[in-house]
Amino acid sequence: MNPIRSVTRQEASRGSRRIRWWIVWTLFFSTVTNYISRQTFSVVAPVITQQFHFSHTQMAQILGAFQISYAVTWFFGGIVLDAVGTRLGLSLAVAFWSLVNIFTAFVSSAFGFAASRFLLGIGEGFNWPGASKTVAEWFPDRERSVAVAIFDSGSSVGGAIASLLIPLISIWLGWRSAFVFSGIVGFGWLLVWFRIYHPLDRHPRLTQEERELIRTGQSGRTTTPKAGRGRWTSLFADRNVWAVVLGRALTDPIWWFYVFWLPQYLSDARGFDMKRIALFAWMPFVAADLGNFLGGLLSGYLVRKGVPLIRARTSICVISCLPILAGIPVATVHSTYAALGLICLALWGYAAWSTMGLTLPSDLFPQQVVATVTGLSGFAAGMVSTVFTILVGILVDRFSYRPAFVAAGMLPLAATACLLLLVRAPQASQERAILHP
């Protein structure tokens, strides 16, 4: 054997074993781009509300328009992605939401903002089902929670970047330029995506060694699912589906509350202008980013130590409830910095919980239905979050932010109770019932 050729092959093999990590980091930047786009409106909301004299109820309706279409797209987007594949599906979605954000720069009415947010939600709803489907395909069980933590942490990083950069762009160039900037970012991501991602079975730079590492590390949930009505009947009859759906539906409103209302809260209740929002509003998102990785790493550690996979995930959910409760007294503390600290702690706990919630579909279901189950849970979460967002606007106009902070702190207790009561580790017989007619 030629020693030079042997070394070259070894080096190529070592490099190729990182393909799955290149892919998940590309998904991370997709999520970053996603959150820069959606947060642009929330960050410049204090300026827009002042210029157009919008009430909090009108703002809630604008934000709710995004959540309705976002929720519906989670549901149907999962089905579409299972049908056409992640490469094409995510490419079209990112191009669409980037164009919508650019055109938002030309809007000047409450109806126009609501319409643009509705269209934005259609595009952005594909991101998480697509990322979850990709992780289920590309990662063995023991690495999956870390992979989910990586792409999901992009929401925190994107939120932090938006909170820091968008106010500055708004101050220097005007709030309309901020929408153009966030749209252009998405088209830059597309160039990288086409280069990095291909399906597992035909990736041009993937060696057999990495392919075998991935497939042997998965739990064998690769059989073709039922077709037609039988597929839905079996899914809706599965208690694990309801565990995932209820868990997401009762925790996502927490995130949307902080994401959508934090800049407005800092302006209304704490007297922040755009410069102070840029200085401080990014901090809770960094805390959430740490929560993503802590949840993923700790869950992976428990699995390596022999804790059953599903028990490891639910244990992190139980632990994460405690820091989320810190958000309850935010509206009552006198110190602005203490309030920010409590918000950071609450989002840190939420992000750890969310990482487990996004990992569970790929732990519990076959790869062919992961995007569908993830989409179904996202649909339910989006609809509940829409109602919660609209209620926040009404409560703030009539009372204060305090009831919203209390509700956001209590919801994860109900979500975790649903997981503990409903979720069951899949057995071979149960899996066959889902997969076969």
VEXDREN-900327 format. One record per atom (N, C-alpha, C, O): y negated, z, x negated. Coordinates in steps of 0.2 Angstrom, whole numbers, plus 5000, padded with zeros to 4 digits. Each point is the difference from the previous one (the first is absolute). Layout:
% residues N
YZX/...
END
This chain:
% residues 437
500650004996/499450005004/499450004996/499950044995/499649925006/499450004997/499650065001/499850025005/500150024989/499650075001/499349995003/499850045004/499949914994/499349995002/500049995008/499650025003/500949934999/500049995007/500250065004/499850015006/500650034991/500350065004/499450055001/499950035005/499749984990/499450045000/499549985006/499750045003/500249894996/499549975005/500350025007/499650015005/501049984997/500350025006/499950075002/499950015006/500250034989/499950075002/499350025002/499950045004/499749934992/499250015001/499949975007/499650035004/500649914998/499949975006/500350055006/499750005005/500950034993/500350045006/499650065001/499950025006/499850014988/499650065001/499449985004/499850045005/499949914994/499449985003/500149985008/499650025004/501049954997/500149985007/500250065004/499950005006/500350054991/500250065004/499450045003/500050045004/499449934995/499450035002/499749955006/499450025003/500949934999/499849965005/499850045007/499549995003/501050054999/499950045006/499350044999/499750015006/500250024988/499450045000/499349965000/499550025002/500649924995/499449955000/499949985008/499450005002/501149995002/499949995007/499750065003/499549985004/500750084995/499850055004/499250024998/499650025004/500349974990/499350014998/499549945003/499450015001/500949935000/499649955003/499950025008/499549995002/501050045001/499950035007/499550055000/499650015004/500450034990/499550055000/499349975000/499550035004/500449924993/499349975000/499949965006/499449995002/501149995002/499949975007/499750065004/499649995004/500750074995/499850065004/499350024999/499650015004/500249984989/499350024998/499549955003/499550025003/500749914997/499649955003/499950015007/499550005003/501150025001/500050015007/499550065002/499649995004/500450064992/499650065001/499249994998/499650025004/500349944991/499349984999/499749965006/499550015002/500949955000/499849965006/499950045006/499449995003/501150054999/499950045006/499450055000/499750025005/500350014989/499550064999/499349974999/499550045001/500449904998/499349984999/499650015006/499450034999/500849965007/499650025006/499950085001/499550025001/501050024998/500050075000/499550034995/499650045002/500449934992/499550034995/499349985002/499550044999/500449905003/499349985002/499850025007/499449985002/501050055002/499950025007/499350045000/499749985005/500250074991/499350035001/499449955000/499650015004/500449944992/499549955000/500049965006/499549995003/501149994999/500149955006/499850045006/499649975004/500650094997/499850045006/499350015001/499750005005/500050014989/499250015000/499749945002/499550005003/500749944994/499649945001/500149975007/499549985003/501150035000/500249975006/500050065006/500149985006/499850084992/499950065005/500750005004/500050015006/500549994990/500750015004/500150085000/499850044996/500549985010/500250075001/500750014997/500349954998/499950115002/500750014997/500549975004/500649984998/499350025009/500549975004/500149934999/500549975000/498949994999/500049934998/500449994994/500449954999/499550094996/500350004993/500850015001/500449964997/499750095007/500850015002/500349945003/500649984998/499049985006/500349945004/500149954994/500549965001/499050034995/500149954995/500650014995/500449964999/499650114999/500650024996/500649995004/500649984997/499450045009/500649995004/500349935001/500649995001/498949964999/500249935001/500449984994/500549965000/499450064994/500449994994/500750035001/500549974998/499550095004/500650045001/500549975005/500650004999/499149975006/500549975005/500349944997/500649995001/499049964996/500349944998/500550024994/500549974998/499350084998/500450024994/500650035002/500549984997/499550065008/500750025003/500449955003/500650004998/499149955005/500449955003/500349964995/500649975000/499050014994/500349964995/500550044996/500549974997/499550105002/500550034997/500749995004/500549994997/499450015009/500649995004/500349935000/500649994998/499049965003/500249935000/500049974993/500449964998/499250074997/500049984993/500750024997/500249964996/500150095006/500650024997/500549955002/500549984995/499550005011/500549945002/499949944997/500449974997/498950015002/499949944997/500250004992/500349954998/499650104999/500150014993/500850004999/500249974995/500250065010/500749994999/500249935001/500549984998/499149985006/500249935001/499849954995/500449964998/499050054999/499749954996/500050024992/499949964996/500250115003/500050024993/499350034998/499549985003/500650064992/499450044998/499549954996/499450015001/500849954995/499649954996/499549975004/499450004999/500849965006/499649965005/499650045004/499449995001/500950065002/499750055005/499450034997/499550005003/500650044992/499450034997/499549964997/499450025001/500849924997/499549954997/499549985006/499450004999/500949985007/499549985005/499650065003/499449995002/500950074998/499750065002/499450024996/499450015003/500749994990/499450014996/499449955000/499550025000/500749925001/499549955000/499650005007/499450005000/501050025005/499650015007/499650065000/499449995002/500850074995/499650055001/499450004995/499450035001/500749934994/499449994995/499549965003/499450014999/500849945004/499549955004/499650045005/499449995001/501050055003/499750045005/499450044998/499550015002/500750034992/499550044997/499449974998/499450025001/500749924996/499449964998/499549985006/499450015000/501049975005/499649985006/499650065004/499649995003/500750074995/499750065003/499350014998/499650035003/500249944991/499350014997/499549975005/499450014999/500849945005/499649975005/499950035007/499749975004/500650094997/500050035006/499450045001/499850034996/500049975011/499450045001/500050045007/499450025002/501249995000/500050045007/500650045000/500549994996/499550065009/500650045001/500649965002/500650014997/499449945007/500549955002/500349964994/500650004999/498949984997/500249964994/500450044995/500549984997/499350085002/500350054995/500750015003/500550004996/499650025011/500650015003/500549944999/500650014999/499149935002/500449945000/500349994993/500649984999/498950034996/500249994993/500550054998/500549994996/499450075006/500550054998/500749995003/500550014998/499549965008/500649985004/500449954996/500650014999/499049944999/500449954996/500250034993/500549984997/499150065000/500250034994/500750045000/500449994996/499650045010/500750045001/500649955000/500550024998/499449925005/500549965001/500349984993/500650004999/499049994996/500249984993/500350064997/500550004996/499150065004/500250054996/500650045002/500350034996/499949965010/500650035003/500749984997/500550035001/499549914995/500649984996/500150034994/500650004998/498950044999/500150024993/500650055000/500449994995/499650075009/500550054999/500749985002/500450014996/499749955010/500749985001/500249954994/500650004998/499049964999/500249964995/500150034994/500549994996/499150065002/500250044994/500650045001/500450014995/499750025011/500650045001/500649964999/500650024998/499449925005/500649955000/500149984993/500650004998/498949994998/500149984993/500350064996/500449994996/499450075005/500350064996/500750015002/500450014996/499849985011/500750005002/500449954996/500650014999/499149935000/500449954997/500150014992/500549984998/498950044999/500050004993/500250064996/500050004994/500150065010/500150064996/500650045003/500250005005/500150034990/500650045001/499850075004/499450024999/501050015004/499850065004/499650054996/499550035002/500749994992/499750054996/499349994998/499650044998/500249895002/499349984998/499649995006/499449994999/500950015007/499649975005/499450045002/499549975002/500550104998/499550045002/499449994995/499450015002/500849984991/499449994996/499749945001/499449994999/501049955002/499749945002/499650005006/499449975000/500850065005/499550015006/499450044998/499549985002/500650074994/499450044998/499549964996/499450005001/500949954995/499549954996/499649965005/499450005000/501049965004/499649965005/499550035005/499549985001/500850085001/499650045005/499450034997/499550015004/500550014990/499550034997/499449954999/499450024999/500749925002/499549955000/499550015005/499449985000/500850055006/499550025005/499550054998/499449995001/500850064995/499650054997/499549974995/499450015000/500949954996/499649974994/499549955003/499450004998/500849965007/499649955003/499450045004/499449985000/500850075004/499550045003/499550034995/499450015002/500850024992/499650034995/499549944998/499450014999/500949934999/499649954997/499549985005/499449994999/500850005008/499549985005/499450065001/499449985000/500850084999/499550055001/499550004994/499550035001/500749954994/499650004994/499649944999/499450004999/500949945002/499749944999/499649975006/499449974999/500950045007/499749965005/499350035002/499549965001/500450114998/499350025001/499549984995/499449985001/500850014993/499649974994/499849935002/499449984999/501149985003/499949935001/499550005006/499649955000/500550095005/499650005006/499250024998/499649975002/500450084993/499350024998/499749944996/499449985001/500949994995/499849944995/499949945004/499449974999/501150015005/499949935003/500050005007/499949945003/500250125001/500050005007/500750005002/500549984997/499650055009/500750025003/500449935001/500650015000/499049945002/500449945001/500449974994/500549975001/499250044993/500349984994/500650044999/500549974996/499550095006/500650044999/500649975003/500650004997/499449975009/500549965004/500249944996/500649994999/499049984998/500249944996/500450024994/500549964998/499250094999/500450024994/500750025001/500549984997/499650065009/500750025001/500449945002/500650014999/499149945004/500449945002/500349964994/500549984999/499050024996/500249964994/500550034996/500549974997/499650105003/500550044996/500749975003/500450004996/499749995010/500649985003/500349944997/500649994999/498949965000/500249934998/500250014992/500549964998/499250084999/500250024993/500850025000/500349984995/499850075009/500750025000/500549955002/500650004997/499349955007/500549955002/500249964993/500649985000/499050014996/500249964994/500550044996/500549974997/499550105003/500550044996/500650005004/500550004997/499550015010/500650005004/500449944999/500650015000/499149935000/500449945000/500450004993/500549975000/499250064995/500350004993/500650055000/500549984997/499450085006/500450054999/500650005004/500650014998/499349985009/500550015005/500549945002/499749955001/500950064998/500549965003/500650045003/500150064998/500249925007/500650045003/500550014994/500149974995/500350095007/500450024995/500649954998/500150004994/500149975011/500649954998/499849944997/500449964997/498950025002/499849944996/499450014996/499649964999/500350104998/499450014996/500249974993/500550014997/499049955001/500249964994/500050044993/500349984995/499450085005/500050044994/500450065001/500050054995/500549955010/500450065001/500749994997/500349955001/499950104994/500749994997/500550035005/499950045004/500749944995/500650035003/500050084999/500250035005/499649994990/500150074998/499550045005/500250055003/499249934998/499650045004/500249995008/500050045004/500249904997/500349995007/500550045002/500150035005/500449984990/500650055001/499750075001/500350045004/499249984991/499850075000/499750015007/500150065003/499549895000/499750015007/500650015005/500050055004/500449904996/500550005006/500550064999/500250025006/500049994989/500550064999/499750075002/500450045001/498949964998/499750065002/499850015007/499750055002/500549905002/499850005007/500650035004/500649994998/499350035008/500550035004/500449955004/500450025004/499649924994/500449955003/499849985007/500449975004/499050044999/499749985006/499849935000/499449995001/501049964998/499849934999/500449955005/499949944999/500450095006/500449965005/499549975005/499550035001/500649915001/499649975005/500050045007/500550025002/498949995000/499950045006/500249965006/500049945000/500050095006/500149975006/499449955002/499550014997/500749945006/499549955002/499850015008/500350035003/499149954998/499750005007/499950075003/499850054996/500449965010/499850065004/500450064997/499850065000/500849934998/500550054997/499650044994/500250065000/499549904996/499650034994/499550055003/500050064997/499649935008/499550055002/500450055004/499750065000/500849935004/500350055004/500350054995/499950065001/500449924993/500350054996/499550044996/500150064998/499349905000/499550044997/499750055004/499950064998/499949935008/499750045005/500450065002/499850065002/500949934997/500550055002/500150054994/500350055000/499449934994/500150044994/499550064999/499449985000/500850085000/499650064999/499649994994/499450035000/500849944995/499750004993/499349955001/499550014997/500649945008/499449965001/499550045003/499450004998/500850055007/499550045003/499750054996/499450025000/501050004995/499750054995/499549974996/499550034999/500649914998/499549964996/499449995004/499450014998/500749965009/499449985004/499650075002/499449994999/500950065003/499650065002/499750034994/499450035000/500949974994/499750034994/499449964998/499550034998/500549915002/499449964998/499550005005/499450014999/500849995008/499550015005/499650065000/499450005002/500950054996/499650075000/499750024993/499750054999/500449904996/499750024994/499449954998/499550014997/500649925005/499549954998/499350025003/499549984996/500550055010/499350015002/499650054995/499450005000/500950044996/499750044995/499649964995/499550014999/500949944999/499749954994/499549965003/499450004997/500749975009/499449965003/499450055001/499449975000/500750095002/499450045002/499650014993/499449995000/500950024995/499750014993/499749944998/499449994997/501049955003/499849944997/499449975004/499549984997/500550025010/499549975004/499450055000/499449975000/500750095001/499450055002/499750034994/499550045001/500849974993/499850044995/499249984998/499650045000/500349894998/499349994999/499550025005/499550024999/500749965007/499550025006/499950085001/499550025001/501150014998/499950085000/499650024994/499650055001/500549934993/499650024995/499249985001/499650044998/500349915005/499349985002/499750045006/499550034999/500949985006/499850045006/499950074999/499550035001/501150004996/500050085000/499850034993/499850055000/500349914995/499850024993/499449974997/499850024995/499949935009/499349974997/500149964995/499549994996/501149985002/500049954995/499749935001/500149985006/499650004989/499749935000/500549954997/500650034998/499349915001/500549954997/500250024993/500549994998/499050034998/500150024993/500550065000/500450004995/499550055009/500450065000/500749985002/500550034998/499549935007/500749985002/500449964995/500650014999/499049954997/500349974994/500350054995/500549994996/499150075003/500250054995/500550045002/500450024996/499749995011/500550055002/500649985004/500550025000/499449925004/500549985005/500649984997/500549995004/499549994990/500649974997/500550064998/500649984999/499250085000/500450054998/500650025004/500650004998/499450005009/500650015004/500549954999/500650015001/499249934998/500549944999/500450014993/500649985000/499050054995/500450014994/500550065001/500649994998/499250065006/500550055002/500649975004/500650024998/499349945006/500549965004/500549964995/500650005001/499149974994/500449964995/500450054997/500649984999/499250084999/500450054996/500650025005/500650014998/499250005008/500550025005/500649955001/500650015001/499249924999/500549955000/500550004995/500650005001/499250014993/500450004994/500450075000/500650004998/499150055003/500350075000/500650005005/500650024999/499349955007/500550005005/500649954998/500650025001/499249924996/500549964998/500450024994/500650005000/499150034995/500350034994/500450065002/500650014997/499250045007/500450055002/500649995004/500550034999/499449925005/500649985004/500549964996/500650025000/499249944995/500549974995/500350054996/500650004999/499050054999/500350064996/500650045004/500550014997/499350005009/500550035004/500749965001/500550035000/499449915001/500649955001/500450004993/500650015000/499049994995/500450004993/500450074999/500550004996/499250055007/500350074999/500650015005/500350055001/499849895003/500650015005/499950025007/500450005004/498950004998/499850025006/500249935004/499749954998/500650065008/500149945004/499349965002/499550035001/500649904999/499449965000/499550025006/499450014999/500949995007/499550025006/499850075000/499450015001/501050044996/499750065000/499450014995/499650045001/500549924993/499550004995/499349985003/499550034999/500549915005/499449985004/499750055005/499450014999/501050015005/499850055005/499750064997/499650035003/500750004991/499850064997/499249994998/499650045000/500349904997/499349984998/499550015006/499550025000/500849955006/499550005006/499950075002/499450025002/501150034998/499950075002/499550034995/499550035002/500549964992/499650034995/499349975001/499550044999/500449905002/499449965000/499550035006/499449995000/500950045005/499750025006/499550064998/499450005003/500750044992/499650054998/499349984998/499550025003/500449944992/499449984998/499649965005/499450005000/500949965005/499749975005/499650045005/499549995002/500850074999/499650055004/499350024997/499650035004/500349964990/499450024997/499449965003/499450024999/500749935004/499549965003/499750035007/499549985002/500850075000/499850035007/499350034999/499649995004/500350054991/499350045000/499549964996/499450024999/500749915000/499549964997/499350015003/499550014997/500549985010/499349995003/499750075001/499450005002/500950064996/499750065001/499850034993/499650055000/500649934995/499850024993/499349984999/499749955001/499950104996/499349984998/499949964994/499649955001/500850064994/499949964994/500349935001/500549995002/499149964996/500249935000/500549994995/500549965002/499550074993/500549994995/500750035002/500549974998/499450095005/500650035003/500449955005/500650005000/498949975004/500349965005/500449944997/500549985002/499149994993/500449944996/500650024997/500549975000/499550104997/500650024997/500650015005/500649984999/499250045007/500650015005/500249935003/500649995001/498949964999/500249935002/500549974995/500549975002/499350044992/500549984994/500750035001/500549964999/499550105002/500750045001/500449975006/500649994999/499050005006/500449975006/500249934999/500649995002/499049974995/500349934999/500550004994/500449955000/499650094996/500550014995/500750015003/500549974998/499550085007/500650025003/500249945005/500649985000/498949995003/500249945005/500349944996/500549985002/499250014992/500349944996/500750014998/500449965000/499850114998/500750014998/500449995006/500649975000/499250055006/500449995006/500149935002/500549985002/498949984997/500049935002/500549964996/500349965002/499850064991/500449974996/500750005002/500449965000/499850105003/500750015002/500149965007/500549975001/499050035003/500049975006/500149924999/500449975004/499350004991/500149934999/500649994996/500349945000/500050114997/500749994996/500650005005/500449974999/499550075006/500650015005/500349945003/500650005000/499049955002/500349945003/500549974995/500549975002/499350024992/500449974995/500650044998/500549984997/499550095004/500550054999/500549995006/500650014999/499249985007/500450015006/500249945003/500550005004/499349944994/500149945004/500249944995/499850004994/500649955008/500149944996/499449964998/499550015004/500549964991/499449964997/499849955005/499449995000/501049985004/499849955005/499650035005/499649965004/500450104998/499650035005/499450054998/499750035004/500349984989/499550054997/499349985003/499650045002/500249904997/499349985002/499950005007/499550025002/501049975002/500050015007/499950075002/499550025004/500950034993/499950075002/499350024997/499750045004/500249944991/499350024997/499449985004/499650045002/500549905001/499549975004/500050045007/499450015002/501250005000/500050045007/499650074999/499650025004/500650014990/499650074999/499349994999/499650045003/500249914994/499349984999/499649995006/499550025001/500949945004/499749995006/499850065004/499550015003/501050044998/500050065003/499450044997/499650035003/500449974990/499550044997/499349975001/499550045001/500549904999/499349975001/499750015007/499450015001/501149995004/499750015007/499850075001/499550025003/500950034994/499850075001/499450014996/499550045002/500449934992/499450014996/499449975003/499450034999/500749915005/499449975003/499750055006/499450015000/501150025003/499850055005/499650064997/499550035002/500849994992/499750064997/499349984997/499550045000/500449904997/499449984998/499450005005/499550024999/500749955007/499650005005/499850075003/499450015001/501150034999/499850075002/499650044995/499550035002/500549954992/499650034995/499349985001/499550045000/500449905002/499349975001/499750045006/499450025000/501049995005/499750035006/499950084999/499550025002/501050014994/499950074999/499350014995/499750055001/500249914994/499450014996/499449995004/499550034999/500549925005/499449995005/499950065004/499450015001/501150025002/499950055005/500050074997/499750055002/500749964993/500150074997/499849994992/499550014998/501149994998/499950004993/500649974997/500549985003/499550024990/500649984996/500650055000/500649984999/499250085003/500550054999/500749995004/500550014997/499549975009/500649995004/500549954996/500650015000/499149944997/500349954997/500450024994/500649984998/499050064998/500350034994/500650055002/500550004996/499550045009/500550045002/500649965002/500650014998/499349945006/500649955002/500349974995/500650004999/499049974996/500349974994/500450054996/500549984997/499350085003/500450054996/500750025003/500550024997/499549985010/500650025003/500549955002/500650015000/499249925000/500549955001/500649994996/500549995002/499450034991/500649994996/500650055002/500649994998/499250075005/500550045002/500549975005/500650014999/499149965006/500449975005/500449944997/500649995002/499149974993/500349944997/500750034996/500549975001/499450084996/500550034996/500650025004/500650004998/499250045007/500550025005/500449945003/500650015001/499149945000/500449945003/500549974995/500549995001/499350014992/500449984995/500650055000/500649974999/499350095000/500550055000/500550005005/500650015000/499249975006/500450005006/500449945001/500550005003/499249944995/500349945002/500349964994/500649975001/499250044993/500249954995/500750034998/500250064999/500349895000/500750014997/500149954995/499849945000/500550084994/500349964995/500449945003/500550025004/499449924995/500549955003/500750004998/500150014994/500449995010/500750004999/500249935000/499749965003/500950024994/500249945000/500149975007/499949945002/500450105003/500149985006/499449995004/499949955004/499650094995/499349995003/499749934997/499749965004/500450034990/499749944997/500349945003/499749955001/501050055000/500349945003/499849995007/499949945002/499950115002/499849995006/499349975001/499949965004/499750054990/499449965000/500149934998/499649965002/500850034993/500149944997/500449955004/499849944999/500750085005/500449955002/500050005008/499950055003/500349895000/500050005007/500650045003/500150015006/
END
